[in-house]
Amino acid sequence: MKDDSYYGSYMNVLDYGSMMQVLKGVALDYRETLKFVINMDQSSNKLVGEIPEALIVLEALMGLNLSHNHFSGSIPKNIGNLKSLNSLDLSTNELTGTIPQSMAALNFLSYLNLSHNNFSGQIPIGNQLQTLSDPSIYADNIYLCGAPLPTKCSPHENKTSKKKYENANEPKNVWFYVDITCGFTTGFWGIIGVLLWKKQWRDKVSCFVR
């Protein structure tokens, strides 16, 4: 007979660079190898609680499967930081809340399954998520709306989703204008500085202006 306490113990994420896994009563320390983890499959393990935020430190992770458990709460908002992720399966859990807009930043994501949960709100728009057009990805989430599901969102939900998408891209736009401003300022004062220090050049410019 299997000990159910094993299935409920799963992974205790302590902090960045440190992860412990309890396997049949034996604690395994992955402190040195954490950054090399590229695939994690913890499906069908009767796991409970929220998805640990610290999983986001696994920057090399390409595949994450937490399906067929009893996870509750929401998807970590910064899941978009897993830039290498190309497969994500969170199906058949008890997850709630909205799907984070940051998931649109997963440019390599080619497989996604969020079915059989309790998500609500509009499915995020933009980037890679637009290519994942199979409605079964979001099946059995009765409070979800928006493409690729046939359920239309209310005007309020559409406006909220659009605002989140714009906010997610706002930092990039800000830095673009900052770069332009800095470049112009540097070039302008560079020319002024040369003219102030080079009297001969200053006189030629004055003659040209006249």
Disulfide bonds with the S-S distance in Angstrom:
Cys145-Cys153 2.04
